[in-house]
Amino acid sequence: MRSAPLASPVPPWSLPPEPLSLDRDEVHVWRALLDQTPSQIQSLFRNLDADERARAARFHFARDREHFIVGRGVLRSILGGYLNRPPECLSFRYNANGKPALAGDPDADTLRFSVSHSGEIALYAVAPGRDVGIDVERIRPDLGVAEIADRFFSPHGAATLHALPADLKRQAFFRYWTHNEAYVKARGEGLSLPLDRCHVSPVPEVPAAVRPTPGNPSESLRWSFRELIPASGYVAALAAEGHEWRLACWQWLGRTPPINLTGPTPCVAAPTSPRPVSCPDN
């Protein structure tokens, strides 16, 4: 495995430019707050399809229901902006392990995405033509991290955690967890992959790397990682195919600016007609 460079600094969470552009060497990560105003929740609810509305209705607690509506509604808003389509017109398909992808659009296979939420934070990773996975976790002081590490981490990962001073163990646990979750989500193989495939250094400046396996020694060269700082008390990680990509971090504030369709390498083709009022046939 080639030696990994020091991790690049995490860019700040900025307001997205207008128009928004997404080049083929970029990965965009969006941060959204799940606690929204009643009017914003109603607006996002109108963008959901029948299945999503039924799923929302099954939540017993209002806060959980509202967080689901916001999480799905923001996803539709972001992806709709990139595809220049109304968010309510998007449709999704799922692989055998539940990984979502866009469906019913000629540009759907170009745009890859991943979603994660914890506490009051939701993160969305979007990239053209490369698989991505993202995971965010709120650092819980009541979680028995040593016991979970013994059960789910690799022997080396668990031993590394146990050797750390007590005041560093919890942060290191969540760094290990989020990097492995991000990798599993990027692969889209669900629980068929154990949460011990990534080597995560206790030193944050050293980027994570996939452990080479006898059956697939080149897998470690396929992926690169970035650690994110979504908010105080949270840990997050991004996994993406390849190494030559740039990261931009955007803050979602209720709407997604239009995408720039005139750049040198747009990820979708510019439509020849105005934005439709109703959903076009897929």
GIWOTA-V102337 format. One record per backbone hydrogen bond with DSSP energy under -1.0 kcal/mol. NH is the residue of the N-H (numbers start at 1). CO is the residue of the C=O. Records with the same first field share a line. If there is no record, write none. Layout:
# GIWOTA-V102337
NH=CO  CO
This chain:
# GIWOTA-V102337
7=205
14=249
20=258
26=23
27=246
28=126
29=248
30=124
31=250
32=122
34=120
41=37
42=38
43=39
44=40
45=41
46=42
47=44
48=45
53=49
54=50
55=51
56=52
57=53
59=56
65=61
66=62
67=63
68=64
69=65
70=66
71=67
72=68
73=69
74=70
75=71
76=72
77=73
78=74
79=75
80=76
81=77
82=78
83=79
85=80
89=86
90=87
93=101
95=99
98=95
101=93
103=91
108=105
111=107
112=127
114=125
116=123
118=121
121=118
122=32
123=116
124=30
125=114
126=28
127=112
129=110
133=239
135=237
137=235
139=233
143=140
145=143
148=144
149=145
150=146
151=147
152=148
153=149
158=154
159=155
160=156
161=157
162=158
163=159
164=161
168=165
172=168
173=169
174=170
175=171
176=172
177=173
178=174
179=175
180=176
181=177
182=178
183=179
184=180
185=181
186=182
187=183
188=184
189=184
192=189
193=190
196=194
199=209
206=203
209=199
211=197
219=216
221=218
222=219
224=240
226=238
228=236
234=231
235=137
236=228
237=135
238=226
239=133
240=224
241=131
242=222
245=243
246=25
248=27
250=29
251=14
252=31
260=20
